């Protein structure tokens, strides 16, 4: 059995009292049309058909501010807007469409009944309608950084919708709209739906509260390892490098090194042969001289004998 608004219930009562009116009512146009039920809109959640959601603190406050229940949840429409939404609907009254009968929907709260969504996923909206109409659905999502505790304004919405769907088919009493959600939203937001009819002069407005997962906090840097209890931290002096030795405290250079550094480039390089492996040059020279002396003496003796 379809949900009925207050004025249609009154018509049905009159029809029951006078069967002659039945044909007249059936032939006449319906006076209510639709609203999103998934993600659930505020007007549906807080209506008598909202189930447990109508008893939430936000819905009770909305009904109290409204002064009446949202019985005609499918009749939030404004005539002759013709696409001039931002010029027609005042800031702070986007959820009510500027209609006094729905003003309770404009309360700035962060506890409205909501639907959880995943950023970047495909949204599957169910927009219940009592009669079919042609027209275009425009879907907006509040900008990053949106504050739900402040009244919703046009500046909270991008200039362009993230999706538009024109003339979908009414199936099973609802339009089903599929659209890819923006990938950069976190936390609580408002999905704002504008349905501009082309078969009537009416435009419908609705607010659906949605929640995206919060951004994950960045990983904390690893903690500095504390020194073991048995190892006291090194003193600043121990951590500082030792000063370079001054020339006065430097060890003297080896004699061979000093000789090489002072010798001219043309001087022969000293041999690295170990001194104990053979006679030195002075010893060889002395031996040769002795041999010459002995040889010369022997030759002199032989000459004297021959004389």
Buried (B, 14 or more C-beta within 10 A) or exposed (E): EEBBBEEBEEBEEEBEEEEEBEEEEEEEEBBBBBBBBBBBBBBBBBBEBBEEBBEBEBBEBBBEEBEEBBBBBBBBBBEEBEEEBBEBBBEBBBBBBBBEBBBBBBBEEEEBBBBEBEBEEEBEBBBBBBBBBEBBBBBBBBBEEBEBEEBBBBEBBEEEBBBEBEEBEBEEBBBBBEBEBBEEBBBBBBBBBBBBBEEBEBBBBBBBBBBBEEEEEEEEEEEEEEEEEEEEEEEEEEEEEEEEEEEEEEEEEEEEEEEEEEEEEEEEEEEEEEEEEEEEEEEEEEEEEEEEEEEEEEEEEEEEEEE
